[in-house]
Amino acid sequence: MPETVQLIIGITFLILVYTLTRYGIAWKMQRVAKEIVEDLRRKGAISPESAVSLPYEKPNYLHIGMRDYRPKVLASLVQEGYVGRTEEGKYFLQGPDLLKEEGG
């Protein structure tokens, strides 16, 4: 097989792997967002008065194993307005319901 064809196949394979990993990470982060919303709903955190603290608010740098996306997703949910944060650092559901919007 000529080198040019090998190079094209190799680059195509790398692009495919990169694209698939990006989709996999996006899917994982979407699942984590739903878990956070469900966790807040289960704890009854639906207003600033009923806000709760979350153990995964800050990243654990000594964590061994799979990457924990919860702190990053939680910050994203706060930024997007799905989750509110009180001055004490507690979290509650606010704004549009993330699970109802996506048919969950």
N, C-alpha and C positions, 0 to 999 in steps of 0.2 A: 504494500500500500504506500503511495507517495506521502512524503512528509507533509505536504500541504493539506491533504485530506485528513491525516492524523491530527494536525494542528486544529483544523476546523471542528473535528469531532470532539477533541479535548476541550476547546473553548465552549462549544455548545453544551457539553456535559457540565462544565463549571457554572455556566449561566443557569442551567436547569436546577442544579443542586442549590445554588444561591436563592433562586426564586422559591423553590419548595420550602427551604428553611424559613424564609420570610413569612410565607403563608402559615407555616406551622407555628411560628412565634405569635403571629396575629391571632390565630385560633386559640392558642393557649391563654393569651391575655384577655380575650373575650370571655372565655370560660371563667377565669379568675375574677373578672369584673362581676359576672353573674353571681359567683360565690360570695363576694363581698356584700353585694346588695341583699342577697338572701340572708347572710349572717346578720346584717343590720336589721332586716325585717324580723328575723327570728327573735332578736334581742329586744324588739319593740322600740328601736331608735328611730322614731318618725318625726321628731321635733327637737329643737334645741334643749328643751327641758328634759327630754328622755334620752339625750345623747349618751353614748357609751364609749369607753376607750377600747382600742383594738390592739391586741398584742403584736400584730405584724405591721404596725405603723412605721417602724424604723427598720432598715435592713439589718440582718444579722450577719456580720462579716465572718463569724466562726462557723457558719452553717456548712455542713458537709453533705453533698448530694446534689440533687437537681436544683437548678436556679429557681429562686423564689421571686416571682413577679409581683407579689401582693403589695409591697410598699410603693412600687412604681405605678401600678394600676390604681391604687388608692389615691395617690397624688393626682393622677389624671382624672379620676372621677370627681375629685374636689374642684379641680380646675374647670372641668366641663359643666359643673353645676348639678350633677346628679347626687352628690353627697356634700353635706355641709360640715364645717368644722367650727367648734366653739373656741372661745379664747382659752379655755382650759385644756384644749387639745383632744376633745372628745368629738365623735362623729355621729351624724344622723342623716337619714334620707331626706332629700329635698328636691324640688323641681320635678321634671317629668320622670315617670317611672320607667327605668331602664328595661325591666323585664316585660312590662306590658307593651312597650314600643316594638320589641322584637318578637312578639308573639309567644313569649315564654310563659 
